[in-house]
């Protein structure tokens, strides 16, 4: 097992396959941003499979494909099929903005992806256009329904809740997810880069109390996936609502994940700078024993916690550079 200095088992890898995206969500990428990683620096599918195989041998059981928008990476279902076949890997999932999902849902399902998280911050077309820089809601909803038809379960809707932007849409999104059998997850905006720091942070604690009363929700003990969300559910168990609260109630003590960016940089914490660059090691011919030792060394760098509240100006990289 990969155990960090604070006794946390690292069993979850978030794997970015591209830093490019066809949307420009204003809390993630600045308008006009063009400083994307060169394709020659992307990890190849062979390199990705090799790294994930070593992670799996060391006890990592969950891998989530992220971006940017991961469905912009050509032949992604082929990579998914290779990863889902790796010994020890128990859960392969995907986070997407949904714009390309209608074309790829069936192939992803056949390739072994079992769960999908879809980013959707409002059901109002004008609000989505304001946040994403694109009139994308019809395509996203089409992709969402294609995923449901393809048999993905559960499907989680990730909604970044922002004060004065979409906070008035939370109840409508809750009702929508209840209607369609989706899990809703509300997420506090994180101060990553200038875009994240200007994202109209909304404290979700009072929002959760309001929703519990309005929809008669009760807190549930079990986790739904390997991530940091805390969940509430309807009394009959037919609907679940999660909260991810890195600012108002951080979850660092139970953090079980690291992130691998498209260029092979392994980040130990979303809110800190500790990292290890794996691409130079891979392309210099490191063997599997050396790669395993490098991963163990990297995990020793994992910090105890982020400092989003104490030092919101600290992190200069954008969310898309880290990967999901």
C-alpha positions, 0 to 999 in steps of 0.5 A: 500500500501507498501510505503517506506520512500522516497514515492516509492510504492513497487508493485513488488516482485522478488521471488527467488525459488532457488540459484542453477543454471546449468550454471556458468555465469562469472558475477554471480557465480564463478567457483567451487562455492559450498556454496549453501543454504541447502534445509531445509532452502528453503521456502516451497511452502506453506510459499512462497504462504503465503508471496506473499498473504500478499504482494498482500493484501498490493498492490504488483501487480507483482511477478517475479520468479527468481533464480539461475535458477528457473526451477531447483526447482522441481514442479515449475509450481505447485507453479506458479498456486498457486500464479497466483490464489492469489487475487490482483496479476495481473502479474506473470512472470519468468526469466530463462537461458532457458536450461530447458525451452523446457520441461516446457514452456507449463506447465508454460503457463498453470499455469498462467505465462504470460511473460518470460525474457530469459538471453542470452548474445550472439548468438555465441556458443563459446562466450556463452560457455565462459560466461556460462561455458557450451556449452548451446546455442543450448538448450537455443535457443530450449527453447526460441522457445518453449516459443514462440510456447507456446504463451508467450508474450512478450518474453524479451531477457536479454543481459549483455553487456560486453566490449571486451566480447560480445559488438560486438554481440549487433547488431546481437542480435538486428537483431535476436530479430527484426526477431523473435518479441522479446524485447531486453534488454541490461544490464550493469554489476553490481559490485556484489561480485568479479565476478560482479566487474570483468565483463568488465563493458560497458557504454551503453549510447554510445551504445544506441545512435549507435543503435538508428541511425543504427536501426532508433529507437525512445524513447518511453514513456511507460514502458513495464513491472514493471522493471527499463528498459527505452525503444526505439522502431522502428517507426512502433512499431514492435520492442522494445529495453530496457536499464537497466543502474544501473551504467551510469544512475541509476533508484533508484528514481523510484525503486518499488521492493524488492527481496525475496531470497530462504531462506526467506531473504527479500532484500530491494536493490540489491546494499545494505545490508538492509534486513529482515529474514522472515523464522524464523518468519514464522516457529515460527508461526507468524500470518498474522497480524504480517507478514503484520507488519513485511513487513511494518517494512522491507520496512522502511529499504529500502535505497534511492539508491545503491552505485555501482559507489561510492563504487563498493567494498561494496557488497560481496554477489553474484547475485545468493544469492540475486535472479535475 
